[in-house]
């Protein structure tokens, strides 16, 4: 195998061969040792280096200077050289390889490609048992394929990967690339992949789920293993059905799932999964209209998410709504408790509720995954709305003018088979459901909003389904409620998140836990998140998060529940991706902290949290409405 070495990687290799132990042993005086065997001082240095990396990929003012990237690489190199056989060594090498490739993409210096490849090579040759070894081979091959235009070397690396790491998480993707390279350049396939048993290694595409409304649809396509995929939108005549094809490489599908299924719900008309060839599955979506679409994949388990949007009908208004930026709420307003206006929802307001979630069943017929009565559909005479004949309540000025917020989706985190964080005989899924119910009732009864809950009982619900409910029901706000946890029992407090690239490793840790995935997968997601967030209300979400966070902290303190203000943060939460309205995720306490856990068992504490979330939402709405009326 050709191994291109840079001056830096040669130095690294010499260090490894010349020394039988770590270059610099860390004494007990340098700090305690964590569960991974890494001294806390070293772990803190690694976290600081990762935080600087996240800052680099977010902040355009510093990412445009090559010296800043070199500084970040030096931070990881020092960690590696301090203990080249330690637990953080392969991760430091991986980060250096990743940063050199980003440098190449930004500054177009070809030597950065060689540096990236050299560090990737060090990972799989020096640490062949590490979980990053197959990733390193795969990304090295991708550089040779895309950037060096060397399909022969790319195929060689991929063959090494599939033979050495048949159970790695990049195995299916490597097979896809090998077949593509062989078809295009005749690079050949390993004999093991050309015999009759090769078909048994194909990933299986599973039944498709969908949610659809008159201007939006979300499709979720799962497979038994990670695969690569491509998409194509067929050109069509105006006012005619459009077709979107998603092709899954190195995949197969059972015959019973290939029957075309008519949908005729919202903009989605039909779904048809079929075998395009022996190792490719095509999922064809027919929609009435497309203005834009986004496709991305999530892990644990692997699934492909397709968001399709149709042109929205716009209504001309005399004044535009304001563009709200991130602001610091004045101190005088932080302790404000918005007075309840208790307005009545207009009985004539009719907005479509989220349609049922469907999947192709084993018979090929639609099978309902979400039942409509699972959500809080507002109907006259139900507890969610005033009964017929009841005296009308006062409408707020915003509602009289048709401004502001009318529909809110409350999302109790976790549920069903997913208990969330657990400690002190408490389960996150139970707490979030109780707080969500209380919050929903307050928002309806005290503040006069229409509220939909993503779940009203203890049931399992994928993260992507929750956002789809908010989008298809045309919600104005999305609030996801969670309970935090931390390895250190002393950690406590309240924090509120909105969707964006993470700014530090702690935010990444929280996102990884709530996403039920690894920090490594979250790090990969950050590379594509900027494109996914184009339709997200990030600025408005940050302001909403400020109002809810400040209301929680000030309200709890006023009610004799001293708490630590951990602030408003940003991170890539799956449940917020694709939300077309301001969306936040509130971490209301730490279930792992003994004092917080004791409070979470008290009904009065949960009542106060619900009151403060509702008050924060109401404060945000009043602020937005006032800003709109000023224009």
C-alpha positions as CSV (number, residue, x, y, z in Angstrom):
1,X,0.0,0.0,0.0
2,X,1.3,3.5,-0.8
3,X,1.7,5.5,2.3
4,X,2.3,9.2,1.8
5,X,4.1,10.7,4.8
6,X,4.4,14.3,5.7
7,X,7.1,15.7,7.9
8,X,4.8,15.8,10.8
9,X,3.5,12.2,10.4
10,X,7.1,11.0,10.0
11,X,7.9,12.6,13.3
12,X,4.9,10.9,14.9
13,X,6.0,7.5,13.5
14,X,9.6,8.0,14.8
15,X,8.3,8.8,18.2
16,X,6.3,5.5,18.3
17,X,9.2,3.4,17.1
18,X,11.8,5.0,19.3
19,X,9.9,4.9,22.5
20,X,8.4,1.9,24.3
21,X,6.1,4.0,26.4
22,X,4.4,7.4,26.4
23,X,6.5,10.4,25.6
24,X,5.4,12.1,28.7
25,X,3.8,10.2,31.5
26,X,1.2,12.2,33.5
27,X,1.6,11.9,37.3
28,X,-1.3,11.6,39.7
29,X,-0.6,15.2,40.7
30,X,-1.9,16.3,37.3
31,X,-5.5,15.2,38.1
32,X,-7.8,12.4,38.8
33,X,-8.4,9.6,36.3
34,X,-11.8,9.2,34.7
35,X,-13.7,6.1,33.8
36,X,-11.9,5.9,30.5
37,X,-8.5,5.9,32.1
38,X,-7.8,9.4,30.9
39,X,-6.6,11.9,33.5
40,X,-9.1,14.7,33.9
41,X,-6.5,17.4,33.1
42,X,-5.8,15.7,29.7
43,X,-9.5,15.2,29.1
44,X,-10.1,18.9,29.7
45,X,-7.3,19.8,27.2
46,X,-8.9,17.6,24.6
47,X,-12.3,19.2,25.2
48,X,-10.8,22.6,24.9
49,X,-9.2,21.6,21.6
50,X,-12.6,20.2,20.3
51,X,-14.3,23.4,21.4
52,X,-11.9,25.5,19.4
53,X,-12.5,23.2,16.4
54,X,-16.3,23.8,16.7
55,X,-15.6,27.6,16.9
56,X,-13.5,27.3,13.8
57,X,-16.2,25.7,11.7
58,X,-18.8,28.2,12.9
59,X,-17.0,31.5,13.1
60,X,-16.2,33.0,9.6
61,X,-14.0,35.7,11.1
62,X,-11.5,33.2,12.4
63,X,-11.8,30.3,10.0
64,X,-10.5,32.5,7.1
65,X,-7.0,32.6,8.7
66,X,-4.8,29.6,8.0
67,X,-2.9,30.2,11.2
68,X,-6.0,29.6,13.3
69,X,-6.4,26.1,11.8
70,X,-2.8,25.4,12.4
71,X,-3.2,26.4,16.0
72,X,-6.1,24.0,16.4
73,X,-4.0,21.2,14.9
74,X,-1.1,21.9,17.3
75,X,-3.5,21.5,20.2
76,X,-4.4,18.0,19.2
77,X,-0.8,17.2,18.2
78,X,0.4,18.0,21.7
79,X,-2.2,15.8,23.3
80,X,-1.2,13.0,21.0
81,X,2.6,13.4,21.6
82,X,2.0,13.5,25.4
83,X,0.6,10.0,25.3
84,X,0.8,8.4,21.8
85,X,-0.6,5.1,23.1
86,X,-3.3,6.5,25.2
87,X,-7.1,6.5,24.8
88,X,-7.1,9.9,23.2
89,X,-4.3,9.2,20.8
90,X,-6.5,7.9,17.9
91,X,-9.1,10.5,18.4
92,X,-6.4,13.3,18.3
93,X,-5.0,11.8,15.1
94,X,-8.5,11.7,13.6
95,X,-9.2,15.3,14.5
96,X,-5.9,16.4,12.9
97,X,-6.7,14.5,9.7
98,X,-10.2,16.0,9.6
99,X,-8.8,19.6,10.2
100,X,-6.2,19.2,7.4
101,X,-8.9,18.2,5.0
102,X,-11.0,21.2,6.0
103,X,-7.9,23.4,5.4
104,X,-7.6,22.0,1.9
105,X,-11.2,22.6,1.2
106,X,-10.8,26.2,2.3
107,X,-7.3,27.2,1.1
108,X,-6.8,24.7,-1.7
109,X,-3.3,23.7,-0.6
110,X,-2.5,20.3,-2.0
111,X,0.0,19.5,0.7
112,X,-2.9,19.6,3.2
113,X,-4.4,16.5,1.4
114,X,-1.2,14.6,2.0
115,X,-1.2,15.6,5.7
116,X,-4.8,14.4,6.1
117,X,-4.1,11.1,4.4
118,X,-1.0,10.5,6.5
119,X,-2.8,11.0,9.8
120,X,-5.7,8.8,8.6
121,X,-3.1,6.1,7.7
122,X,-1.6,6.4,11.2
123,X,-4.9,5.6,12.8
124,X,-5.6,2.3,11.0
125,X,-2.0,1.1,11.0
126,X,-1.1,2.0,14.6
127,X,-4.6,1.5,16.1
128,X,-6.2,-1.3,14.0
129,X,-8.5,-2.3,16.9
130,X,-9.9,1.2,17.4
131,X,-13.4,2.0,16.3
132,X,-12.0,4.8,14.2
133,X,-9.8,2.5,12.1
134,X,-12.5,1.8,9.4
135,X,-13.5,5.4,9.3
136,X,-9.9,6.4,8.6
137,X,-9.6,4.0,5.7
138,X,-12.9,5.1,4.3
139,X,-12.1,8.8,4.4
140,X,-8.6,8.2,3.0
141,X,-10.2,6.4,0.1
142,X,-12.7,9.3,-0.4
143,X,-9.8,11.7,-0.7
144,X,-8.1,9.6,-3.4
145,X,-11.4,9.2,-5.2
146,X,-12.7,12.8,-5.1
147,X,-9.7,15.0,-4.6
148,X,-6.7,13.1,-6.0
149,X,-8.6,11.5,-8.9
150,X,-6.9,8.2,-8.2
151,X,-9.7,5.5,-8.3
152,X,-7.1,2.7,-8.2
153,X,-5.7,3.7,-4.8
154,X,-9.2,4.5,-3.5
155,X,-10.3,1.0,-4.4
156,X,-7.2,-0.5,-2.8
157,X,-8.0,1.2,0.5
158,X,-11.6,0.2,0.3
159,X,-10.8,-3.4,-0.3
160,X,-8.5,-3.3,2.7
161,X,-11.4,-1.8,4.8
162,X,-14.0,-4.4,3.8
163,X,-11.6,-7.3,4.4
164,X,-10.3,-6.1,7.7
165,X,-13.4,-4.5,9.2
166,X,-16.4,-6.5,8.0
167,X,-18.4,-5.4,11.1
168,X,-17.4,-1.7,11.0
169,X,-20.0,1.0,10.7
170,X,-18.6,2.1,7.3
171,X,-18.7,-1.4,5.8
172,X,-21.8,-1.0,3.6
173,X,-20.6,2.4,2.4
174,X,-17.2,0.9,1.4
175,X,-19.0,-1.8,-0.6
176,X,-21.1,0.8,-2.4
177,X,-18.0,2.8,-3.3
178,X,-16.2,-0.4,-4.5
179,X,-19.0,-1.3,-6.8
180,X,-19.2,2.3,-8.2
181,X,-15.5,2.4,-8.8
182,X,-15.5,-1.0,-10.5
183,X,-18.4,0.0,-12.7
184,X,-16.7,3.3,-13.7
185,X,-13.0,2.3,-13.8
186,X,-12.8,-1.5,-13.7
187,X,-11.0,-1.5,-10.4
188,X,-12.3,-5.0,-9.6
189,X,-13.9,-6.5,-6.6
190,X,-12.6,-8.9,-3.9
191,X,-13.5,-12.5,-4.8
192,X,-15.5,-12.7,-1.6
193,X,-17.9,-10.0,-2.9
194,X,-18.5,-11.7,-6.3
195,X,-19.7,-15.1,-5.1
196,X,-23.2,-16.1,-4.3
197,X,-22.9,-15.1,-0.6
198,X,-22.3,-11.4,-1.6
199,X,-26.0,-10.8,-2.0
200,X,-26.6,-11.8,1.7
201,X,-24.4,-8.8,2.7
202,X,-26.7,-6.3,1.0
203,X,-28.5,-3.8,3.3
204,X,-32.2,-4.3,3.5
205,X,-34.4,-1.3,2.8
206,X,-37.4,-1.3,5.2
207,X,-40.9,0.0,4.9
208,X,-41.3,3.8,4.4
209,X,-43.0,6.1,6.9
210,X,-44.4,9.5,6.0
211,X,-46.2,12.6,7.2
212,X,-47.8,15.0,4.7
213,X,-49.7,18.3,4.6
214,X,-50.7,20.6,1.8
215,X,-47.3,22.2,1.5
216,X,-44.9,19.8,3.3
217,X,-44.1,16.2,3.5
218,X,-41.5,14.2,5.5
219,X,-40.5,10.7,4.4
220,X,-38.3,8.4,6.5
221,X,-36.6,5.5,4.8
222,X,-34.8,3.0,7.1
223,X,-32.3,0.3,6.1
224,X,-30.7,-2.5,8.1
225,X,-27.2,-0.9,7.7
226,X,-25.7,2.4,6.7
227,X,-25.6,2.8,2.9
228,X,-24.8,5.5,0.4
229,X,-27.6,7.0,-1.7
230,X,-28.2,9.4,-4.5
231,X,-31.2,11.5,-5.4
232,X,-32.7,12.9,-8.6
233,X,-35.7,15.1,-9.4
234,X,-37.4,14.4,-12.7
235,X,-38.3,17.4,-14.6
236,X,-42.0,17.7,-15.1
237,X,-44.6,20.0,-16.7
238,X,-46.2,22.8,-14.7
239,X,-49.2,21.6,-12.6
240,X,-48.2,18.0,-13.1
241,X,-47.0,15.4,-10.5
242,X,-43.3,15.5,-9.9
243,X,-41.2,12.5,-9.2
244,X,-38.2,12.3,-6.7
245,X,-36.0,9.3,-6.9
246,X,-33.8,8.1,-4.0
247,X,-31.4,5.3,-5.0
248,X,-29.9,3.1,-2.3
249,X,-26.6,1.4,-3.3
250,X,-25.5,-2.0,-2.1
251,X,-29.1,-2.6,-1.0
252,X,-32.0,-5.0,-1.6
253,X,-35.7,-5.0,-0.6
254,X,-38.2,-7.8,0.1
255,X,-40.7,-8.4,-2.7
256,X,-43.7,-7.8,-0.3
257,X,-42.6,-4.2,0.1
258,X,-42.4,-3.3,-3.6
259,X,-46.1,-2.9,-4.2
260,X,-46.9,0.8,-5.2
261,X,-48.9,2.5,-2.5
262,X,-51.3,5.4,-3.4
263,X,-51.2,8.0,-0.7
264,X,-53.2,11.1,-1.8
265,X,-52.6,12.9,1.4
266,X,-51.4,16.5,1.3
267,X,-48.9,16.9,-1.5
268,X,-47.8,13.3,-1.4
269,X,-49.5,11.1,-4.0
270,X,-47.6,7.8,-4.2
271,X,-44.6,5.8,-2.9
272,X,-43.1,3.0,-4.9
273,X,-40.0,1.0,-3.7
274,X,-38.4,-1.3,-6.2
275,X,-35.2,-3.1,-7.2
276,X,-33.5,-1.0,-9.8
277,X,-30.8,-3.7,-10.3
278,X,-29.5,-6.6,-8.1
279,X,-27.7,-4.2,-5.7
280,X,-29.7,-1.0,-5.9
281,X,-33.1,-0.1,-4.5
282,X,-35.1,2.9,-5.8
283,X,-37.7,4.7,-3.7
284,X,-39.8,6.8,-6.0
285,X,-41.9,9.6,-4.5
286,X,-44.7,11.3,-6.4
287,X,-45.7,14.7,-5.2
288,X,-48.0,17.4,-6.6
289,X,-45.5,20.2,-6.4
290,X,-41.9,20.8,-5.2
291,X,-40.3,24.1,-4.4
292,X,-37.4,22.6,-2.5
293,X,-36.3,19.4,-0.9
294,X,-33.6,18.3,1.6
295,X,-32.2,14.8,2.1
296,X,-30.0,13.8,5.0
297,X,-29.3,10.7,7.0
298,X,-29.3,10.0,10.8
299,X,-27.7,7.1,12.7
300,X,-28.5,4.7,15.5
301,X,-30.5,3.3,13.6
302,X,-29.5,4.4,10.1
303,X,-32.4,6.2,8.3
304,X,-32.7,8.7,5.4
305,X,-34.9,11.7,6.0
306,X,-36.5,13.4,3.0
307,X,-38.2,16.8,3.5
308,X,-40.2,18.1,0.5
309,X,-41.7,21.5,0.5
310,X,-44.3,22.9,-2.0
311,X,-44.8,26.6,-2.8
312,X,-46.8,28.2,0.0
313,X,-49.7,30.5,-0.8
314,X,-48.9,33.9,0.6
315,X,-51.3,36.5,1.8
316,X,-50.4,40.2,1.3
317,X,-50.1,42.2,4.5
318,X,-49.8,45.9,4.9
319,X,-46.8,45.5,7.3
320,X,-44.0,43.0,7.1
321,X,-43.2,40.9,10.2
322,X,-40.0,41.9,11.9
323,X,-36.7,40.0,11.4
324,X,-35.8,39.3,15.0
325,X,-32.2,38.9,15.9
326,X,-30.5,37.3,18.9
327,X,-31.0,39.8,21.7
328,X,-30.2,40.1,25.4
329,X,-33.4,40.5,27.3
330,X,-33.3,43.6,29.5
331,X,-32.9,42.9,33.2
332,X,-36.1,44.7,34.0
333,X,-38.0,42.2,31.8
334,X,-36.2,39.0,33.0
335,X,-38.3,38.6,36.1
336,X,-41.5,39.7,34.3
337,X,-44.4,37.3,34.7
338,X,-46.7,38.0,31.8
339,X,-50.1,38.5,33.1
340,X,-52.6,35.9,32.0
341,X,-55.0,37.2,29.3
342,X,-57.1,34.1,29.2
343,X,-58.5,34.8,25.7
344,X,-60.9,32.5,23.9
345,X,-59.7,30.7,20.8
346,X,-61.8,31.7,17.8
347,X,-64.2,28.9,17.0
348,X,-63.9,29.7,13.3
349,X,-60.2,29.1,13.3
350,X,-59.7,26.0,11.2
351,X,-56.3,24.7,10.5
352,X,-55.4,21.2,9.5
353,X,-54.1,18.8,12.1
354,X,-51.2,16.5,11.4
355,X,-52.3,13.6,9.3
356,X,-51.6,10.1,10.3
357,X,-48.2,8.6,9.9
358,X,-48.2,5.8,7.5
359,X,-45.9,2.9,6.6
360,X,-46.0,0.2,4.0
361,X,-47.1,-2.9,5.9
362,X,-46.1,-6.5,5.1
363,X,-49.1,-6.7,2.9
364,X,-48.1,-3.6,0.9
365,X,-51.1,-1.7,2.2
366,X,-50.8,1.5,4.3
367,X,-50.5,0.9,8.0
368,X,-51.2,3.7,10.5
369,X,-48.4,4.4,12.9
370,X,-49.9,7.5,14.5
371,X,-53.6,7.6,15.2
372,X,-55.3,11.0,14.9
373,X,-56.8,11.0,18.4
374,X,-53.3,10.6,19.8
375,X,-52.9,14.3,19.3
376,X,-54.8,17.2,20.9
377,X,-57.1,18.1,18.1
378,X,-59.0,21.2,19.1
379,X,-62.8,20.8,18.7
380,X,-65.6,23.0,20.1
381,X,-66.9,21.5,23.4
382,X,-63.7,19.6,24.3
383,X,-61.5,20.5,27.3
384,X,-59.0,22.1,25.0
385,X,-61.6,24.8,23.9
386,X,-64.6,26.7,25.4
387,X,-67.8,24.8,25.3
388,X,-70.6,26.0,23.0
389,X,-72.7,28.7,24.7
390,X,-70.0,29.6,27.2
391,X,-69.4,33.3,27.8
392,X,-66.7,34.6,25.5
393,X,-63.3,35.5,27.0
394,X,-61.4,38.6,26.1
395,X,-59.2,38.3,23.0
396,X,-55.8,39.7,23.2
397,X,-54.9,42.5,20.8
398,X,-52.6,40.2,18.9
399,X,-55.3,37.6,18.3
400,X,-57.9,40.3,17.4
401,X,-55.5,41.5,14.7
402,X,-54.5,37.9,13.6
403,X,-50.9,38.4,14.7
404,X,-48.6,36.4,16.8
405,X,-48.9,32.8,17.8
406,X,-52.0,30.6,17.8
407,X,-50.8,27.0,17.7
408,X,-48.0,25.5,19.8
409,X,-46.7,21.9,19.7
410,X,-45.4,20.6,23.1
411,X,-43.1,17.6,22.8
412,X,-42.5,15.4,26.0
413,X,-39.0,13.9,25.4
414,X,-38.5,10.1,25.1
415,X,-41.3,7.6,25.8
416,X,-42.2,4.0,25.4
417,X,-39.1,1.8,25.1
418,X,-36.9,4.9,25.4
419,X,-36.9,5.9,29.1
420,X,-34.4,8.7,28.7
421,X,-32.1,9.4,31.6
422,X,-32.7,7.4,34.8
423,X,-31.6,8.0,38.4
424,X,-33.0,7.9,42.0
425,X,-36.0,5.8,40.9
426,X,-37.0,8.4,38.3
427,X,-37.3,8.2,34.5
428,X,-37.0,11.1,32.2
429,X,-39.9,10.0,30.0
430,X,-42.3,10.1,32.9
431,X,-41.2,13.6,34.1
432,X,-41.3,15.1,30.7
433,X,-44.9,13.8,30.1
434,X,-46.1,15.2,33.4
435,X,-44.5,18.6,32.8
436,X,-45.7,18.7,29.2
437,X,-49.3,18.1,30.2
438,X,-49.2,20.8,32.8
439,X,-47.5,23.2,30.4
440,X,-50.1,22.5,27.7
441,X,-53.0,23.1,30.1
442,X,-51.5,26.4,31.1
443,X,-50.9,27.6,27.6
444,X,-54.6,26.7,26.7
445,X,-56.4,27.9,29.8
446,X,-54.3,30.9,30.9
447,X,-52.9,32.1,27.7
448,X,-55.5,31.0,25.2
449,X,-53.3,29.1,22.7
450,X,-54.2,26.0,20.8
451,X,-51.8,23.2,21.9
452,X,-50.9,19.9,20.3
453,X,-48.8,17.3,22.2
454,X,-46.6,14.9,20.2
455,X,-47.5,12.2,22.7
456,X,-50.2,12.1,25.4
457,X,-49.2,8.8,26.9
458,X,-46.2,6.6,27.4
459,X,-45.3,5.4,23.9
460,X,-42.3,5.2,21.7
461,X,-41.8,7.9,19.1
462,X,-38.9,8.5,16.7
463,X,-37.3,12.0,16.9
464,X,-38.0,12.8,13.3
465,X,-41.7,12.1,13.8
466,X,-42.0,14.9,16.4
467,X,-40.8,17.6,14.1
468,X,-43.0,16.2,11.3
469,X,-46.0,16.6,13.5
470,X,-45.1,20.2,14.2
471,X,-44.6,21.0,10.5
472,X,-47.7,19.2,9.2
473,X,-49.9,20.7,11.8
474,X,-48.6,24.2,10.9
475,X,-47.5,25.0,14.4
476,X,-46.2,28.5,15.3
477,X,-43.9,27.2,18.0
478,X,-42.2,23.9,19.0
479,X,-41.2,23.2,22.6
480,X,-39.4,20.0,23.4
481,X,-39.1,19.2,27.2
482,X,-36.3,17.1,28.6
483,X,-34.5,16.3,31.8
484,X,-30.7,16.5,31.9
485,X,-28.1,14.1,33.3
486,X,-24.3,14.3,33.9
487,X,-21.6,11.8,35.0
488,X,-20.8,14.2,37.9
489,X,-23.7,14.1,40.4
490,X,-22.8,17.6,41.6
491,X,-23.8,19.1,38.2
492,X,-27.2,20.8,38.4
493,X,-29.2,23.7,36.8
494,X,-31.4,24.7,33.9
495,X,-30.4,25.3,30.3
496,X,-32.3,25.8,27.1
497,X,-31.1,24.9,23.6
498,X,-31.9,25.9,20.0
499,X,-30.7,24.3,16.8
500,X,-27.3,25.3,15.5
501,X,-23.7,24.0,15.3
502,X,-22.5,23.2,18.8
503,X,-20.1,25.6,20.4
504,X,-18.5,23.3,22.9
505,X,-18.1,19.6,23.8
506,X,-20.6,19.8,26.7
507,X,-23.4,20.9,24.3
508,X,-22.3,18.0,22.0
509,X,-22.6,15.6,25.0
510,X,-26.1,16.7,25.7
511,X,-27.1,16.5,22.0
512,X,-25.6,13.0,21.8
513,X,-27.5,11.8,24.8
514,X,-30.8,13.3,23.7
515,X,-30.3,12.0,20.2
516,X,-29.5,8.5,21.5
517,X,-26.4,8.4,19.4
518,X,-22.6,9.0,19.7
519,X,-20.7,12.2,19.8
520,X,-18.9,10.9,16.7
521,X,-22.1,10.8,14.8
522,X,-23.1,14.3,16.0
523,X,-19.7,15.5,14.9
524,X,-20.3,14.1,11.4
525,X,-23.8,15.7,11.3
526,X,-22.2,19.1,12.0
527,X,-20.6,19.0,8.6
528,X,-23.9,19.1,6.8
529,X,-26.0,20.9,9.4
530,X,-25.6,24.4,7.9
531,X,-27.3,23.3,4.7
532,X,-30.1,21.6,6.7
533,X,-30.9,24.7,8.7
534,X,-31.7,27.1,5.9
535,X,-35.4,26.9,6.6
536,X,-35.0,26.9,10.4
537,X,-36.0,30.0,12.4
538,X,-32.6,30.1,14.2
539,X,-32.7,33.8,15.2
540,X,-36.3,33.6,16.4
541,X,-35.5,30.3,18.2
542,X,-32.6,31.9,20.1
543,X,-34.9,34.7,21.3
544,X,-37.6,32.2,22.4
545,X,-34.9,30.2,24.2
546,X,-33.8,33.4,26.0
547,X,-37.4,34.1,27.2
548,X,-38.0,30.5,28.4
549,X,-34.6,30.2,30.1
550,X,-34.9,33.5,31.9
551,X,-38.4,32.7,33.0
552,X,-37.4,29.3,34.3
553,X,-34.4,30.6,36.3
554,X,-36.1,33.7,37.8
555,X,-39.3,31.9,38.5
556,X,-37.7,29.0,40.3
557,X,-35.6,31.3,42.4
558,X,-38.6,33.4,43.3
559,X,-40.4,30.2,44.4
560,X,-37.5,29.2,46.7
561,X,-36.0,26.7,44.3
562,X,-32.4,28.0,44.0
563,X,-31.0,26.8,40.7
564,X,-28.0,27.4,38.6
565,X,-28.5,29.3,35.3
566,X,-26.6,27.3,32.7
567,X,-27.8,29.7,30.0
568,X,-29.0,29.4,26.4
569,X,-26.9,27.1,24.2
570,X,-26.9,25.7,20.7
571,X,-26.4,22.2,19.5
572,X,-27.5,19.8,16.7
573,X,-30.6,18.1,18.2
574,X,-32.3,15.7,15.8
575,X,-35.7,16.6,17.1
576,X,-35.3,20.2,16.0
577,X,-33.9,19.6,12.5
578,X,-36.3,20.6,9.8
579,X,-38.7,22.6,12.1
580,X,-40.2,25.4,10.2
581,X,-41.1,27.4,13.2
582,X,-39.1,28.8,16.2
583,X,-38.1,25.6,18.1
584,X,-36.3,25.0,21.4
585,X,-35.3,22.2,23.7
586,X,-35.6,22.9,27.4
587,X,-33.5,20.8,29.9
588,X,-35.5,21.5,33.1
589,X,-33.3,19.9,35.8
590,X,-30.6,17.2,36.3
591,X,-32.0,13.9,37.2
592,X,-28.5,12.8,38.2
593,X,-28.3,15.4,40.9
594,X,-29.6,14.3,44.3
595,X,-31.3,17.7,45.1
596,X,-32.8,18.1,41.7
597,X,-34.0,14.5,41.8
598,X,-35.7,15.2,45.1
599,X,-37.5,18.2,43.6
600,X,-38.5,16.3,40.5
601,X,-40.5,14.0,42.8
602,X,-42.5,17.0,44.1
603,X,-45.7,18.0,42.2
604,X,-45.3,21.6,43.3
605,X,-41.9,21.8,41.6
606,X,-43.2,20.4,38.4
607,X,-46.1,22.8,38.5
608,X,-43.7,25.7,38.9
609,X,-41.5,24.5,35.9
610,X,-44.6,24.3,33.8
611,X,-45.8,27.8,34.8
612,X,-42.4,29.3,34.0
613,X,-42.2,27.6,30.6
614,X,-45.7,28.9,29.7
615,X,-44.8,32.3,31.0
616,X,-41.6,32.4,29.0
617,X,-43.5,31.5,25.8
618,X,-46.2,34.1,26.5
619,X,-43.5,36.7,27.1
620,X,-41.9,35.9,23.8
621,X,-45.2,36.1,21.9
622,X,-46.0,39.5,23.5
623,X,-42.5,40.7,22.5
624,X,-42.9,39.5,18.9
625,X,-46.4,41.0,18.6
626,X,-45.3,44.4,20.0
627,X,-42.4,44.5,17.6
628,X,-44.8,43.7,14.7
629,X,-47.2,46.4,15.8
630,X,-44.4,49.0,15.9
631,X,-43.7,48.6,12.1
